[in-house]
Amino acid sequence: MINDLDDLLGALAVLELRGGDTTSIEAKTFSEYTPEQLGPTLGSFANKPGGGVILLGVSERDGINVVGVDDVDGLLKRAANQARNGFSAPIRVDVRAFDLDGKAIGVVNVEGANVNEKPVRWLKDKKAYLRQYDGDYQMAVSEEQMLLLRHRRPTADADPVRGSSPRDLDQTLVSQYLASARETTSRLADYSDEEVLYNTGVVADRQSGELSVAGLYALGEYPQRLLPHLTLTAAVEGSGDVRAVNRRDFTGALPVILDDVLEWVRGNVESRQLVTRDGDGLTEYAVPLLAAREVSANALVHRDLSEASRGKGIDLRITRDGFRLTNPGGLWGITVDRLGCGDHPAVNERLYGICRNVHGRSGRVIEAMGTGIREVRRSLREAGMAEPRFYDNGVSFTVRFPNSALIPDGDLAWLGGLGRDVAVELNRRQKEALVEMRHGRTWSNGEYREHFGVTAEEARSDLRDLVSRGLAISTGQRRWVRYELAGE
């Protein structure tokens, strides 16, 4: 949300960096008020967890330009009135006016609606809208159903799978599961195999023997025979018109998919061989494998399992810009800003409990409760990479982090030649920024924030520290300040 001029300048910098609107910021020229210009965007931001921001008086034509609006106070009053009265549930907004270089900009901070109010519909066309990377779209019926189902705790993982039986289970996985369940839960130690499978939710119906969705998904020999949407598709995206390559569709039980995906990631991201001071060889990957494992496990375990998700699989992409993983279903019981901050309710409670005792080649699917995102952040930080980015639009959840933070050997030597202070006192963000400057890049505060996932204050502190050390210089003023390598 935009509360002051610094926030506004930061939002404009993000738009400039992205080349246009983002999932949470919409720029509109808005020379004249029309409800049609705001309706879909107000609705999509209300349906999006965390809401979004609409900027009035900002043009995307030929770059991001502040054009200003006339009668900014009047426009903001009409926008607030439309938000309050033009939808199936009143949309809460906070409106603010700013003067930037003599031009008036209107800001409409849109709050996300309460879960039980979604999907919010625009009364004029009776449609519910969804915010995507490139704009506002009418929701599909299945997407509306996903939001309606979130009015209560998800329980689809406990539903019986018609036509299934214990014969559909992978006996190797089951044997490992039973041993682990008895070891971790003393009460189960004297139960028969059948009693353990029923009491832990693998078998949904004791009489018929039908398996639960969670049980078949986690321990099935081939769950996709009855649940064909429980898949993960991975590919390396080409640039421009080049088609994706190395596309794979991963099937099987959840731990099998997880192991196979990790092998695929290992073979499709940049890597290099290193030798430690002890003479041991190791491989360093552009995407830390621990981070890839944790987010993949989260996607597999926390994806939407309801009927509304039929036909929707998990999608993994290695792109020129990074690693991106999207699973059906938004967050439940937590918001993006709380991820990694203590325990939170599991979306699929039964599946989560089962997976604590399910093992694959890479270990237990869930190693420790509530620590996955913290481990992702730690492994990325140790690799000198930006914080992971999380996007929740209510019907899908995406995690993204850069594909490569490997500093080439020549640049490492150059950094070392700048003096001991650089090696010891600068953080990894500053070192990477310096290397980019060495190759001709300049940085704005907004670009630094976006690239490294830090606050405006952290970006300002990092960049000013480089200037104070004589490693970089700044040019320009206010929103046009840029930083470049000293002496260039």
N, C-alpha and C positions, 0 to 999 in steps of 0.2 A: 504494500500500500504506500501511497505517496502522502507524506505529512509535511514536508518542508521542501525548500528549493534544492537542497542537496539530493533528496530522493528523486525529484523531478529530473535533475541533470543526469543522475544515474540511469533513470529509465530511458531518457533520450539516447544515452550512450549505448545501452543495450540494444535499442532499436537500430541504431547505426551499425552496430557490430553484426546483428542478425540480418540486416538488410530489409527490415520490415517488421510486421506484427509478430508477437510471440504468443505462447499459450496463455500468458497472463497479462499482456499489455496490448491494447488496441489503439492505433492512432487514427483520428478522423479529422479531415479538413473542416467540415461542419460549418460552411459559410452561412447556411440557413437551417433552422431546426426542422427536422422531419422525424416523426416517430419511427418510420421505416428504417432509418439509419441506425437507430439505437436498439430496436426491439430484439432482434436475434442475438446481439452481443450482450445486452443486459441479461437475457434469458440464459445464454450459454455460461456466462460467468456465475450466475446464481446456481446453476446446476453443477458447477465445478467446485470441488473442495478447495477452500481458500479464496475463492472468488477471483477478481482481477481488476484491472485499472483501464479506464477509457480516457484518452487524452483528446480534448477538443481544441482544434487549432494547430494540428501537426499534420503535415503532408508527407506522404511516402513517395511522391513523384520525384524522380531524379535524386534519390537519397532522402534522408530524413531532414525536413525543413520546418522550422517554426514559422507559420504564416499568421497565427493569431486569429481571434474571433471578435466580432462586435457584440456588445451587450453580453459579456460573459456571465454576469450575474443572472440575467434573464434566462439564458440558455441552461444554466445549471439548475435553476428553479424548475424549469419545464422537464428537464431530465429526471430530477428527483420525484416530481409528480408522476411521470410515466412509470418509474420504478415502483412507486407506492401503489398505483391504481391500475396499471396495465397488464397485470399478470395474475395467474391463478393463486399465487401467494404474494403478499407484499415483499418486494426486494429491498433490503436494507442497503442504503448507499450513504457515503460521506462525500460531499462535494466541496471543492476548494478552487480558488482562483489564484493565479500567479501572474506576475509580470516578468517577462524575460526579454531583455533588450527592447523594451518599449512595446512589446506585443503581449496581448492577453491570452493565456492558456487556461482552459477549464479542465479540471480533473474530477472524474467520477470514480471513487473507490467503491467497488461492488463487493459486498460480503457474500460468501457462499451461503445458500439457504440451509436450513436445518434438514437433517436426513429425512424426517417424516413429511417435509414439504415437497420433496422431489418426486418426480420430475416437475419443475416449474414450467408452466406453459404461457406463451404470449397470447393474451386473450384475442388479439386481432385475427390471428390465423389458427388459433387452437393448437399450435405446434410447440413441442419441446426441442430445445437446441442444445448441441454438444460442442464444446470448444476443442478444436484440433490444432495442430501446429500451423496450419495455413488458413484458419478462419473458423466460421460458425456453420454447423451443419445440422439439418433436421435429424433427430434421433430415430434410429430404427426401432421397431416394436420390441425386439429382443433387448435393446439397450435400455428402453424405458422399463422393461420388466426387471432388469438387473437393479435399477434404482428402487423400484417398488419392493423388491425382495430384501433390500437393505434396511427396510423399516423395522425389521426384527433380526435377531441373531441368526446368521446362516447355519442351517442344519443339513444341507444337501449331502454332505459327506457321510451322514449316517443312513441315508436312504438305501433300501435294498435294491440290488441290480437284478431285474427280472431275467430269469433264465440262467443265472449263475449258480455255482455250487462249489464246495471245497475242492472239487476236481480241477477247477480253474486256477488254483493256487500253484505257485512255483515252490516245490517241496524243499529245495535248498534254502530259499529265502525264509520259508516258514520255520524250518528247523533252527536257523540262526535267530529268528524273531522270538520263538518260544524260549530258547535258552536265555536270551537277553532280558525278556520280560520277567522271567522267573528270578533272574539275578537282581534286577533293579526293584522289583516289587515282591517283598517277602510273602505277602498274602497269596500270591499265585503259585508259590513253590510246590504246593501239594495238589494243585488242580490238574485235571487231565488236559490233554492237548485241546480237546473239543471245548472244554470249559474256559480255557485261557482265550481261545479264539473268539468265543461268544462274549465273554465278559470284557474283553478289550475292544470290542466293536468291529472285529474283522468279519465275523459272521453276524448278519443283521437279524435273521429270523431262525430261531433254534429249531422250529418244526420243519421248515422247508429246506434249511441249510443255505438259503440265499445269502450271498456276501453283501456287505455294505459297499458303497462307492469307494470309501476310504480303504477298505480291506482289499478290494480287487485292484485298485490303483497302486497301492503300496506293495502288494505281495503277489499279484497275479502273474501267471505265466505269459499271457498276452492280453492285457486289459482292453486293448483297442478292438478286440472282437465284439465286445458289447458296449464299449465306451470309446468310439473312434475319434472323439475330439481331444482326448487326453494325450496330446503329442507336443513335441517341440520341433520347430523348423529353424534351421540355421543356415546362413549363407554369408559370403563375402560380397559386399556390394561393389559393383564397378562404378566408374565415374562417367558422367554424361550419359550417353545412350548405351553404354556397355552393360550387358546383362550381368546379373549376379552369378557368381561362380562358387564352386564347391558346396552346392546346396545339398543339405541332408535333412531327411525327415526322421526324427528319433522316436522310436516306439518301444514298448515293453513296460515292465514295472517301473515305478518312479525311481528307485535306486539305480536301475539299469540305464535309464535315460540320463540321469545325472552323471554317471561314470562315462558314458559314451560322449556326452556333450563336452566334458572336460578334456577328453582326448582330442576331440575336434578343435576346441579352442587352442590347445597346445600346438596343434599342427597348422593353425591358420593365423596366428598373430606373430608379429616380429619378435625375434629372439637373437641372442648372441651368447657365445661361450666365453666364460671368464675363468681365470685361475686365481685362487686365493693365495695369500702370503704363505700358507702352508703347502702350496702346491696342489691343492685339490681343485678339480674342475667342477664348474657348476654352470647352469643355464639360466640366464636372466630374461624374463619375458616382458614384452611391452605392456601386457595386461597381467598383473599379478594373479597367479592361478588361484590363490586363496580367495581373492576378491571375486573372481569369476565363479568359483564354487559356491560361495555364500549366496550371491545374488541368484544363481541358477537354482539352488536348493529352495530359496525363498519363493521364487516364481512357481516352482513345481508344487510346493506345499500350500501356498497361500492363494493360488489362482481360484477364480470362481468355478464352482462345481455344480451350479444349479442348471436346471433345464434351459434357462435363458442363455447359457454359455455354449450350448450345443453348436458345433461347427466352428468354434473358436479355439485355436491352439495358441501355444506360447511361441513368440517370434524373437529370434536372436539374430542380430546383424553386426558384422564387423565392417565398419565403414572407414572412409578416408579420415573422418573426423573422430572416430571413437568406437566404443563398444556400446551397443544398445540392446536392451532386453525388455520386452513388453509382454505382460500376461493379462488375460481377461479378468475383469473385475477390479474395482478400485479398492482403496484401503477400507478397513472396517475397524471401528473402535480406536482409531488413532489418526493423527494428521501427519503430513509430510514433515513438518517442523519438529515433531516428537519422535521420529524414527531414530532408534539407537539410544533413546533416553529411558532406560529401565524396561521392565516387562510391560506387555500389553496383551489384550485378549487375542487369541488365535482366531483367524477367520474360520478355518476348518478345524474345530477343536478335536474331533475324533481322529482325523488324519494326522494332525500334529502329534497327538499322543502315541499313535502307532509308530510314526517315523522316528520317535526317540529311541525305538528299539529295532529299527531296520538298518541293516548294514549293506554297504556296497564295497566296491574295491577301494574307494577312497575314504572309507570309514563310515561312521554312523551318519545318516542323512542329517540329523540334527545333533550337533555335538554338545551344545550347551544352550540352555534357555535364555533367550533375550540378548545374546551377545553377537549375533551375526553381523548386524550393520556396524557395530563398533569395530569388529574385526576387519570389515571391508574398508572402513575409514583408516584404520591403522595401517593396513597393508599398502593402501594407495599412498598414504603419507610417507611411509618408509621408502617407497619407490620414487618419491619426489613428484607425485602426480596430484592433480586437482582433486578436490572433494567430489564424491559421486553426486550426480544430479538426479533428483527424483521428481516425477511428474504424475499426478493423479487427476484424471478428468472425470472420475466418478464411475466410469465403466471399464477403464483399463488403467494399468499402472506400469510406468516405464522407469527404468534406471539406466543411467548413461554415465560413462566415464571415458577419459581420453584413451585412445588406442596405443599411444606411444609417448613415453617420457624418458626414453633412453638417450642420454646425452652422449653423442659420439666421442670416441677417444680423443680426437683432435681438439674438440671443444673442452673436454675435461682438462687436457694439458694446458690450454689457454687460460682456463679459470685458475689452475694452480699457479700460473705465472703472474697472476695479479697480486699475489701475496698471501701470507698465512691468514690474514684477517678474513679474506674472502672464503677460504676453505672452512674456517672455524666459526665465524660469527654470522655469516649470511645464511638465511634459511633456503630450502630447496626451491621455493618459488622465485626468490631473487636470483638464484643462480641460473635457473631456466630462463628467466626474463633477460638476464645479461647475455646469455648465449643467443637468444632470439635477436637482441639488439646488435650483437656482433655480425649477424647475417642480414642486417638492414631493417629490422622491424623497429617501429616506434610504438609506444604504449600510451593509451589514455587510461584514466582511472577506471572508467567503465569497462574497457577491454580487459584490463588486469583483473577486475572483479569477476567478470564472466569467465575468463580462462581458468582462473585458479579457484573459483568458488569461495571468495572471501568477501567480507563486508567492505563498504566504502572506506571506513576508518583503517582497516587492515591494509587495503590497497594503498591508501595515501601514506601510511607509515612506511610500508616497504619501499615505495618509490622515492619518497623523500630521503630515506636512509641511504639509498644508492647515490642520490645527488650529494648528500652531505659527505660521503666518502670519496667524492670526486670520480665515481664510476659512471655516472650518468648526468645529463643536463636536462633541464625543462625549458620548453618554449611555449609561448601562447599564454592566455589567461582564461580563468574560469572554466567553462565547459570545453574550451579548445586547448587546454594544457596538454602537452604531449611530452613524453620522456624518451630520450635517445642516448646512445652510447657517447660518453664524453670523448671529445677529440675526433668525432666522425663528421 
